[in-house]
Amino acid sequence: MKIMITGGVKSGKSSFALKKADTFPGKKLFIATATAFDDEMRKRIARHRQERSSEYITVEEPLYLRNIRGDNIVLDCLTMWMNNLFFKEKEEEWQEILMPFLDNLPENAVIVTNEVGLGNIPPDTVSRKYNEYLAAANKLTAEKADRVVMMVAGLPLYLK
């Protein structure tokens, strides 16, 4: 089953994603898009690693998702991936990178992202562009997913 999990920051998305992926048989490929750019992110990444069992093989890939293949995958998360594209000034390549990845998803996949459409409209151009691109990426991902879940206060709300 292809599952997209969205929601706000710290809403329980990653933990829920692991619970869903734990039902997949055999080894799982965990695609980590976060980069350890400061102490807080290093601690967050370490905490997330500890949550994963030995059934997970972790691949750290902040930009180029198109070359990643596996029978059971978890991508955590599109939000950080898009952030990385903006940081590297490659944001115009997002569709070129994401579409082949989505078109070749295995039968069992969980993709985590953030819902950016519930907040304020940012005052600066770059943030508005980021929100626009991530929202578009989320829509494309939701179309490919069999199930879409929004996490609210640690509780799943099934949208599709």
Sequence and secondary structure as in RCSB ss.txt:
>XXXX:A:sequence
MKIMITGGVKSGKSSFALKKADTFPGKKLFIATATAFDDEMRKRIARHRQERSSEYITVEEPLYLRNIRGDNIVL
DCLTMWMNNLFFKEKEEEWQEILMPFLDNLPENAVIVTNEVGLGNIPPDTVSRKYNEYLAAANKLTAEKADRVVM
MVAGLPLYLK
>XXXX:A:secstr
 EEEEEESTTSSHHHHHHHHHTTSSS EEEEE     SHHHHHHHHHHHHHS TTEEEEE SS GGG   SEEEE
E HHHHHHHHHHTT GGGHHHHHHHHHHT  SEEEEE    TTS   SSHHHHHHHHHHHHHHHHHHHH SEEEE
EETTEEEE  
